[in-house]
Amino acid sequence: MNLYQPYRVTIKEITDETPDTRTLKLEFQDSAVAETFDFKAGQFGEYSVFGSGECTFCIASSPTRKGSIECSFKTVGKVTKAMRGLDVGDTMGFRGPYGNHFPLERMEKMNVVFIAGGIGLAPVRCVIWNVLDLRDSFGDVTIIHGARSVSDLVYKRELEEWERRGDVKVWKTVDPGGETEEWRGETGFVPAIVEKAAPTAQNSCAVVCGPPVMIKYTLPVLRKLGFDDDRIYTTMENRMKCGLGKCGRCNIGPVYVCKDGPVFTARELASLPADA
């Protein structure tokens, strides 16, 4: 079996989340693969445009929702520009799933706090829907999402859906200067809003994803609130290339992010070399 040979998938739906961020819903062309494909929240894949290359993204949909997978991406390079040029009905490649996953089995019966900045909501969205689809297995759910501006908030329709639920607390925020006259959310950086929301650390865990600077300043806030480093999880998928531990692009000291991650606890993160 060729480890690098992707499955062929068809684009079934396209959703523009922001001016530069798009979500693709993909269905496997091989019916046998479509019926048996499975993954866990937090795993990632390699998405390819034939003739242009491939790039690494999390699977942004939940494993509880069978029959298709979704990915969200920003248009920043050669491959994502090629992906942007595709339309419904076009064929892409996908290989995976790879990596470890968020330990939902350990999170059961616990309160879960989701904290995401910008496109970092994509891997968090996967876990959110996984938790909400199994809602009775978890305690309180809090979602904190921030972006540079109102137009940069991803998954706007889902944020509204989560806000309408009676079993989820949602905090939305934009950076100072990014608000509009119609904006009714918070204004401020994510770490400050986490401190304002002050989710309880008792019997709780946190899932954090976003720009490195956001994570850097959010972790001390969570520790101040009483969260243990073993109950704070994040993902480092942006460091990966081949997904198989062959290219060496993602190694940090002795760790290969694609094989040992991409999900790490804050304690594991602190043990990595400074370039992490």
C-alpha positions in Angstrom: 0.0 0.0 0.0 1.3 3.5 -0.9 1.3 5.6 2.2 1.2 8.7 0.2 -1.8 7.8 -2.0 -4.8 9.8 -1.1 -8.5 8.9 -1.2 -10.4 10.7 -3.8 -13.1 13.0 -2.4 -15.8 15.2 -4.0 -16.6 18.7 -2.8 -20.3 18.7 -1.8 -20.6 22.1 -0.2 -18.6 25.3 0.1 -19.1 27.9 2.9 -17.3 31.2 2.9 -16.7 31.9 6.6 -14.7 35.1 6.2 -13.3 37.0 3.2 -10.2 34.7 3.2 -11.5 31.6 5.0 -13.5 28.8 3.5 -15.0 25.5 4.6 -15.3 22.5 2.3 -17.6 19.5 2.9 -16.0 16.5 1.3 -17.5 13.0 0.5 -15.4 9.9 -0.3 -15.9 8.7 -3.9 -15.3 5.1 -2.9 -18.5 3.9 -1.2 -16.6 1.3 0.9 -14.3 4.0 2.3 -17.3 6.3 2.9 -19.0 3.6 5.0 -15.9 2.6 7.1 -13.9 5.8 7.5 -13.6 6.9 11.1 -11.5 9.3 13.1 -11.2 11.0 16.5 -11.6 14.6 17.4 -8.3 16.4 17.0 -6.8 14.2 14.2 -5.7 15.8 11.0 -5.3 14.9 7.3 -3.5 16.0 4.2 -5.7 17.7 1.6 -4.5 17.8 -2.0 -5.3 19.6 -5.2 -3.9 17.4 -8.0 -1.1 19.2 -9.8 -0.7 21.8 -7.1 0.3 19.8 -4.0 -1.1 19.1 -0.5 -1.4 20.9 2.8 -2.2 19.9 6.4 -5.4 20.8 8.2 -7.4 19.3 11.1 -10.6 17.5 10.3 -13.0 20.3 11.3 -16.2 18.2 11.5 -17.1 15.8 14.3 -16.6 12.0 14.1 -20.2 11.7 15.4 -21.4 12.9 12.0 -20.8 10.2 9.4 -20.7 10.3 5.7 -18.5 13.3 5.1 -15.6 15.3 6.5 -15.0 19.0 6.6 -11.9 21.2 6.5 -11.6 25.0 6.9 -8.6 26.9 5.5 -7.3 30.4 5.0 -6.0 31.3 1.5 -2.3 32.0 2.1 -0.2 29.8 -0.2 0.0 27.9 -3.5 -2.2 24.9 -2.4 -4.8 26.9 -0.6 -5.1 29.3 -3.6 -5.7 26.2 -5.7 -8.3 24.9 -3.3 -10.0 28.3 -3.4 -10.3 27.8 -7.2 -12.3 24.6 -6.9 -16.0 24.4 -7.0 -18.8 22.0 -5.9 -18.5 18.7 -7.7 -14.7 19.0 -8.2 -12.4 16.2 -7.0 -9.7 16.6 -4.3 -7.4 14.2 -2.5 -7.4 13.3 1.2 -5.2 11.1 3.2 -5.5 10.4 6.9 -6.5 10.5 9.7 -3.2 11.0 11.4 -2.0 11.9 14.8 -3.4 11.6 18.3 -6.7 13.2 19.5 -8.4 15.1 22.3 -9.1 12.6 25.1 -12.9 12.8 25.3 -13.0 9.7 27.3 -11.1 11.5 30.1 -13.3 14.6 29.7 -16.6 12.8 30.3 -18.6 14.2 33.2 -16.3 17.2 33.3 -17.0 20.8 32.5 -15.3 21.8 29.2 -14.1 25.2 28.3 -13.3 25.9 24.6 -11.0 28.8 23.9 -10.2 29.7 20.3 -8.7 32.6 18.4 -9.3 33.2 14.7 -9.1 30.1 12.5 -8.0 28.2 15.6 -11.8 27.6 16.1 -11.5 24.9 13.3 -9.9 22.1 15.4 -11.9 23.3 18.4 -15.2 23.2 16.4 -14.6 19.4 15.9 -14.5 18.8 19.6 -17.4 21.2 20.3 -19.7 19.3 18.1 -18.4 16.0 19.4 -19.3 17.1 22.9 -22.6 18.7 22.0 -23.7 15.5 20.1 -23.0 13.6 23.3 -24.2 16.4 25.5 -25.4 14.2 28.4 -21.9 12.8 28.9 -20.4 16.2 29.9 -20.9 19.0 32.4 -21.1 22.7 31.7 -19.8 23.9 28.3 -18.3 27.3 27.7 -17.1 28.6 24.4 -14.9 31.7 24.1 -14.0 32.8 20.6 -12.1 35.9 19.5 -11.0 37.4 16.2 -9.3 40.6 15.0 -12.6 42.0 13.7 -16.3 41.1 13.4 -15.7 40.1 9.8 -12.9 37.7 10.9 -15.2 35.6 13.2 -15.5 32.2 11.7 -18.5 29.9 11.9 -20.8 32.8 12.5 -24.0 30.7 12.0 -22.8 28.1 14.4 -21.8 30.6 17.0 -25.4 31.9 16.8 -26.8 28.4 17.0 -24.6 27.7 20.1 -25.8 31.0 21.7 -29.4 30.0 21.2 -28.9 26.7 23.1 -29.7 26.7 26.8 -26.9 24.4 27.7 -23.9 26.4 26.4 -22.3 29.6 27.5 -20.8 31.6 24.6 -18.5 34.6 24.7 -17.5 36.3 21.5 -14.9 39.1 21.3 -13.0 41.1 18.8 -9.8 43.1 19.2 -10.1 46.8 20.0 -10.9 48.6 16.8 -12.4 45.5 15.2 -16.0 46.1 16.4 -18.9 47.6 14.3 -21.9 49.7 15.4 -24.0 46.5 15.4 -21.6 44.5 17.5 -23.1 43.2 20.7 -20.3 41.0 21.9 -17.2 41.8 23.9 -14.3 44.0 22.8 -10.9 42.9 24.0 -8.2 40.3 23.6 -9.0 36.6 24.3 -7.0 36.3 27.5 -8.8 39.2 29.1 -12.2 37.7 28.2 -11.2 34.4 29.6 -10.4 36.1 32.9 -13.7 38.0 32.7 -15.7 34.9 32.0 -13.9 33.2 34.9 -14.9 29.6 34.1 -14.7 27.3 37.2 -11.6 25.1 37.3 -13.3 22.5 39.5 -13.9 19.3 37.6 -13.1 21.2 34.4 -10.7 21.0 31.4 -9.9 23.5 28.7 -9.3 23.2 25.0 -7.2 26.1 23.6 -6.2 26.8 20.0 -5.2 29.9 18.2 -2.2 32.1 17.4 0.9 31.3 19.5 0.7 34.7 21.2 -2.9 34.1 22.2 -2.0 30.7 23.7 1.1 32.2 25.4 -1.0 34.8 27.3 -4.1 32.6 27.8 -2.3 29.8 29.7 -1.3 31.9 32.6 -4.9 33.1 33.0 -6.2 29.5 33.1 -3.5 28.7 35.7 -4.6 31.7 37.7 -8.2 30.4 37.6 -7.0 27.1 39.0 -6.7 24.9 35.8 -4.1 22.2 36.1 -1.6 21.9 33.2 -2.7 18.3 32.7 -6.2 19.5 32.0 -5.4 22.1 29.4 -5.1 20.8 25.8 -3.9 22.4 22.7 -3.0 21.4 19.1 0.1 22.2 17.0 -1.0 21.1 13.6 0.6 24.1 11.8 4.1 22.6 12.2 3.3 19.5 10.0 4.0 18.6 6.4 4.0 14.9 5.5 1.9 13.7 8.4 3.9 10.4 8.6 7.1 11.4 10.5 9.1 11.0 7.4 10.1 14.6 6.4 11.3 15.8 9.8 9.6 19.2 9.3 7.6 19.0 12.6 10.2 17.6 15.0 10.7 19.6 18.2 13.6 18.0 20.1 12.7 14.3 20.3 9.0 14.9 19.5 7.4 14.5 16.1 4.2 16.6 16.2 2.5 14.5 13.5 3.1 11.2 15.4 3.3 12.3 19.0 0.7 15.1 18.6 -0.8 17.2 17.3 -2.7 17.4 20.7 -0.6 18.1 23.7 -1.3 19.1 27.3 0.1 22.4 28.6 2.4 20.3 30.8 3.8 18.4 27.7 4.1 21.7 25.9 6.2 23.2 28.7 8.6 20.3 28.5 9.4 20.9 24.8 12.4 23.0 23.6 11.9 26.8 23.4 11.2 26.8 19.6 7.8 25.1 20.3 
